Amino acid sequence: MTRLTSLAQTAVAVAATAGAALLGGCNANKELLSPQTPQVISPASVNNSTAADALYAGALDRWKNSMNGNGGNTEALWNWQALFTDELRSADTFSQRNDADQRNLQTNDGVLTPIYNNAQQARGRMRDAINALLAYDTSPLGKQHVGEMYFTMGYTEMIMSESFCNGIPFGETANGVPQYSPGIKSVDGAKLASARIDTALTYLTQPGDSILKWAALITKARAQVDIGDFAGAAATAATVPDNAEYDFDYTITTFDNEWWVMGPSVKRYNAGDSVSAAGIILNAIPFAQLNDPRVSVTNTGVKAEDRTSVFFQVNNWGRDDPIPVVSGIDARLIQAEAKLQANDIAGMMTILNALRTTPRHLGVFQIAAMPALPTPADKNTATSVFFREKALWQFERGYRMGDLRRLVRQYGRPQDQVYPTGNFARNTVPSGTYGTQVAFPVPDVERSNPLFTGCLDLNP
């Protein structure tokens, strides 16, 4: 009651003041029609540490959205990779999702294009944040944020190089002017990413920077693996503890985990399998039927979004569950691959079995201990064991596509013995065969760049 009285008194006072102004001879039309710009922010308003920190926070959100969607039924790079590989299968009627599943993407694809744009634009936001932080926030926290931005930029360039064909450009914008660059090979993209992370590490030197430093080290080691420097990668990852973890976080009030949206909520994505209505899918891990504790899948018995497929639901991530971008588990896998490359199969198995025989977690997803595996008899078999274990530990975390490419490029396996191959079923109806693409094409939108002329080649 007191509040209402106060508001009434205020209204009367405002009315009296307005009346006095009018009686004083002010031109009401002029006042009402004069330009109003309450949302215009002047340059001076953003030239300070608070604004720099806001750019940093915004860049982190753009990065997360570019990797795992924005919770709005719109996928991003991780999601598209999973469809393209054997992690997931389309259970949707959208032609673009089925094309990704079939490895038959076009350069004008209506979903791939915004995925590409969002990742490139996230890089731009990171650069804006770095410039603002260096100019206006020289505090220890500002220094940490600069390091994190260089880490996220390196991560983005690395995973884009793993995902897109040889020939992806990494230009920037300076003072509103595009700085075009020609396309580079994927291995050179990994070298660029490694250099970014070297810069990140020069800023992440305080005791409170440990988690970010570990995340940067794992990402640098991953880039080194892409380059083929396995011993160097193992050395980079060696100091990262098993329990290190850098997560993407989600909340109902911001945006949901896209895996939950596209899976349990809308039912567009089915867990990957090695069989379909068209027959056996060669080379595919049967994630849907393995009953492995690292990939929790439920045969729901209900129809998926296409109204024909039975929905096999992945349960690893709930609506607001965090997902590790990097984990200490990833560091151990990098060390295990270095053992494989050195033909130390027993050493590789020691690391893999240490991971298996101890309960683990990825975010809040708990993984029970598993029995140890026997030591393979030869390197070829050991390679298959390693990449299968790796696929299960890193399921839906943006690793599988780069690994399939490396199996062709670094291990010499024919692509039809690595990627899903055979007859393809679209919404439970046989529909041609799987394609032969090993990477995403760079979308046509990049042709506004005068230095870009298309993929340099279609090799892995």
N, C-alpha and C positions, 0 to 999 in steps of 0.2 A: 504493500500500500504506500509506504514511504517512497519507494522507487517510482511509482506511477505519478505521485504528486510532484516529485522533482522533475520528471520529464515534462509534465504539463507546464510547470513554471518556466522551464527552459524554452518551450515552444512559444509561450506568450512573450518572453523577452526577445526571442528571435524575430517574431512578427512585429513587435514594436520597433525594433531596430530597422527592419526592412522598410516599414512605413515611414520612418523618419528619413531614411535615405531617399525614398521616392519623393517625399514632400520637399526634400532639399534640392530637387531639380536634377537627379541623376537620370541618365538615359537608360531605361530598363532594357530596351532592345539591344543597345550596344553591349551592355553587360552580358546578356544572355547569349549573344551571338559571337562573342569574342572567342578565339581559339582556346581550347582546354586540352592540356597534355599531361594529365596526372600520371600516365604510365611511362613517360619518356624518362630515361635514365641518362644523365649527362656523363661525359667521359670522366669527370672528376669524381663521380660517385663510385666508380669501379677501380680507381687507381689507389687501392689500399689493401692491406693484408686480409681484411674480412672478405672482400670481393675475390681475392686470389684463392682463398680457401674454399669459397663457393664454387669457383671454376674447377678446383680439384675434386670436390664432392660430385659435381655434375659429370665430370669426365669418368669417374669410377662407375657411375650409374650407366652412362652410355656404353662403357666397356662391357659391363655385365649384360646389358640388353643385347649387345652385338654378338655375344657368345651363346646365351641361353634364353633369348626372347625377352619380351617385356610383360609376360603374363597375360597378354591380350589375344591369345590364340594366333600368334604370329611368330613363326620360328626364326632362329638365328643360326649361326655357323655350326655350333655343336649339334643342333637338331638335324640340320641338313646333312651333315657328315654321317650321322647315325643311319639315316635312310639310305644314303649312297652306299654304305658298307653293309655288313651283315648284322649289325647291332639291332636294327629295327626293320620292320616292314610296314608299308603303307596299308592302312585299313580305312582309307578315305576315298572319296570320289573325285577329289581335285586332281586334274591331270598333272599339275606340276609335281605334286607329291609322288604320284605314281611314276612319273618320268625320273625323278631322283632315285626312287627305289630300283628302277630298271637300268639306271646308269645311262640315261639317254637325254641329257639336258641340252637345251638350246641356249644360244647367247642372248636371246630376248626373253628368257624365262621370267615370269611375273613374280616369282618368289625369290629366286636366286638374286635378282637385281637389287632389291632392297637389302638382302643379306649382305651383299658386297658393299653397297653404299654405307650401311650402318657401321660396318667394320672400318672402312676407310675414314668415315666421319669421326668415329671414336678416336682414331689416331690424331685427327686434327684437334679435337677437344683436349687431348693430352698435351699436345704442343702448346695450345693456348694457356693451359694451366701451368705448365713449366715456365713459360715466359713471364706470367703474372707472379708466380711464386718467387722466381729469381729477382724480380724487380721490387716486390712489396712485402715479402715475408722471409726475412733472413734468420728467423728464430730456429732453434733446433727442430721444432715440429715442422716448420716450413721446409727445412732441409730434408726431413724424412719424407714429406709429401712429394718433393721433387724426385727423390729416389724411387718412390712408388710409381710415379708417372712414367719414369724411364723404364721401369720393370714392365708395366702394363703395355707400354708401346712396343717393347721388345717381344713380349708374349704375343701381341696381336700380329706383328709382322711375321713371327715364326709360324703361327698357326695358319695364317693366310697363305704363306708359302707352302705349307703342307697340303693345303686344300685346293688351291687353284693351279692351273696349268703353268708351265714355264713361260714366263713373260709378263708377270704381274708387276705393274708400276707402283712405286711408293713415293708419290709427290707430296708436297705440302703447300700451304697457303701462307704467305708472309704479307702482313699489312693489307689483307684483302686481295692480294694478287696471287693467282695460282702459280706455283713453281712446278712446272710439268717435269716428269721424268720418264725415260723409256722403260719398257718392261725388262725384268731381270729373271734369271733362272731361279728355281726354288732353292737351290743350294746357296746361291748368293743372297737370297732373302734371309736364309738362316744365318749367314755371316753378318748381315745387317742387324738382325735381332740380337746376336751375340754381342756386337759392339754396343748396342743400346744398353744391354744389361751390365756390361762392364762399366758404363757411365753410372748406372743406377747404384752399383756397389760402391762407387766413390762417395756417394751421399749416405749410404746406409752403414754408418760406422759407430753409432751409439749403442749402448747396452740394450736400450728399449727397441732397437730396430731388428731384433733377432728373427722374428717371424717373417718380416719382409725380406731380410737378407737370405733366409733359407728358401723362400719362394723364388727369389731372383736366381739363386744358385741352381735350383732344380731346373728352372726354365733355361738358363744358360747351358746346363748340361744336356738338356733335350735338344737345343739348337746344335750343340757339338755333335750329338748323335746323328742329326740330320746331315751334317757336313761329312760325317764319317770318322770323326776323331773320338773313337770309343774310349781309349785309355785316358784322354784328356777329360772326357765327360765323367768317367768314373772318379777321377781325382777331384773334379769340381763338386760332385755330389757327396763325396765321402764324409764331409763334416756335418751333413744334414742329419738330425736325429730321426728315428722312426716315427716319433709322435708329432713331427712338424706338420702344420696344415694351414693353408690359406684358403678361406671359403668365400663363395658367393652366398650372401644372406638374402632371405626373402621374408616379407610380412604381408598380411592381408591388407594393411593400410597403404602399402606402396605397390608392389606387384608380386604375383605368385610365381613359384617355380614353374618354368615352362614345361618341364617333363611331366609335372602333375596335370597341367592344362591339357596338353596334347595326348596324355595317357588316360588316367582314371576319369578326368573331368569330361573330356569331349570324345575320347576313344578313337582318335585318328591314327595313333601309332600302336602297332602290335610288337611284342617282343620278337626278335629275329628267330628264324628257325632254319632247318636244313631240308625241309619238305614244304611243298605247296600243292595246290590243286593241279598244278602242271607237272608235278613229279619231284624228283630229288633236286635240291639246290647244291651243286657241287661247291666245295671249299667253305661253305657257311657253317659257323659254329651254331649248334642248335640251342641257343640261349633259352628258348621257351620251354624246353623239355629237359634240360640238364639237371635241374634240382641242385644247383650249386649255390652255396650260401652267399656268394658274392653277387649273384644276380637273382633276386627274388621275383618269381613270376607266378601268377595265379591264372589258371584257366577259368575264367568267370562263367562260362557257359552262356553268356549273353552275346548279342550281336554288337559288332563295332559300328563306327560311324557310317560305313558303307552299307550297313543293313544286310550284309551277306557273310562277312568274315566273323568267325568266333573270336571274341576279344581275349587276348592273352595279356594280362595287365602286369606291367613292371611295378614292383612295390618299393624299390630302393629309396625313392624320394617322395615325401609327402608334400602337401600344398606349400608349406612354409619352411621346409627342411633346408638347411645349408648344404651346399655341394662343394667339395674340395676342388679348387682349380689345380692345386698341387698338394702333394702329401709326401711324407717321409717314405711311404711305400713306393712312390715313383722314383725316389732317389735310389732305393735298394734295387729296383728293376733296372735302372741304368747301370749300376755296378754289375748286376748279373749278366747283362748283355755284353759288357766288356769282357767278362770271363768267357762267354760263348765265343766272342770274336778271337780270343786268345787260345781257343780250343781247350780251355780248362772246363770241361763239362762237369766234373765233380764239384768244382768251385761254384759254378752257376747253380747247381742243384742245392748246394749248401745254403745259398741265399734264398732261393725259391722256397725251400722247405722250412727255413726259419720264418718266412712270412706265413706259410700255411699252418704251421703247428702252434701258433700263438693267436689267441683271439685278437681281432683288429676292429677298427672302426673307420668309416669314411663319413665325416660329419656326424650325424646322429644314427647313421645306419650301422648296426652292429653285425659283425661277421664272426661266426663261430670258428673255432680251431678245426683244421682238417688234417687228415692223415698225410704223411710224407709221400712223395712220389719216388719211384725207382729212378736210378740214373740211366739215361738213354745210352744206347750202345755206340752211337755215332753222331757226328755233328749235324747231319741233315735231320735226324729224328729229334735231336736236342733243340734245333731251331724251331721245329713245329711245336714242341712242348713249351718252349719259352714264350712264343708269340700267343699261344693259347692262354697260358697263365696271365700274360700281360693284358690280353683282351678282357679277361674276367676281372682283374683287379681295377682296370681303368674304364670299365663299362660306362658309357654315356658321359664321359668326361673329356671328350675331344681328342683322344689319342689314336683311335683305330684307323682313321683314314691315312694319317701319316705313316703308320706302321705297315699298312698294305702296300703303299707306294714303296716303302723301303725294302720290303720283301722282294720286290721286282728289281729295284735299282741297286740295292746293296748286296742282296743275297742271290741274285741271278735267277730267281724263279719266274717262269712264264706267267703273264698276268692271268691266263685262264686256269692257272693252278693256285691262284691267290684270291681273286675276287669271286663273289657269287656268280656262278655260271650255269647255263642250261636254259630250260624252258621257263618262261615267266608267266605268273598268274596275276591278273589285274582284277581285284575284287572277286577272287575265287574263280575267275574265268581265264583259261589259258589265253595268252596274248603275246605271241612272238617269243623272243629270247632276250636274255640279259644283254645289255650293250657292252662295249669294250672300253668305255671311258675309264681312265684311271684318276682323273682329277676334274674339278669344276672348270668350265670355260670362264674366262673373264667376260662379264656381260658387255653388251654393246654400248651401254652408257659410258664406258671408259673411252669410247672413240671420240669424245669431245676433247680428249687429250691428243694434241697433234703429234706427239712422240710415240703414241701407242698404235701399233698396226695389227694387233691380234696376238694370239698365243705364238710364242717362238717355235714350239713343237708340242706334241701331245704325249711325250714320254713321261715316265714317272720321275 
